[in-house]
Amino acid sequence: MTGEELLQQALTTFRARRASYGNPDKYFHKLADRWTAVLGTEVTASQVAMCMIELKLLRLEEDPANCDSIVDIAGYAACLSEVIK
């Protein structure tokens, strides 16, 4: 997969998730509230996005050629961008 193809796939996935789950900014803030309750310490929406990226990076350690994880990282980076704006 070329870099352009990867980014196009990430965009397609990003748009599909937005249609299914709504605006990433709202969704990641809601998820941060849930993680805050579970962990007993404040978690921000940007931390949620960064932790999801870390999860995908960990998976890439096991299988560096896993295109799905690479695409997901690009998608979570896009979510992070929306959360911090």
PyMOL commands that set and color helices and strands:
alter all, ss='L'
color gray80, all
select helices_A, chain A and resi 3-21+24-39+45-62+67-84
alter helices_A, ss='H'
color red, helices_A
deselect
rebuild
show_as cartoon
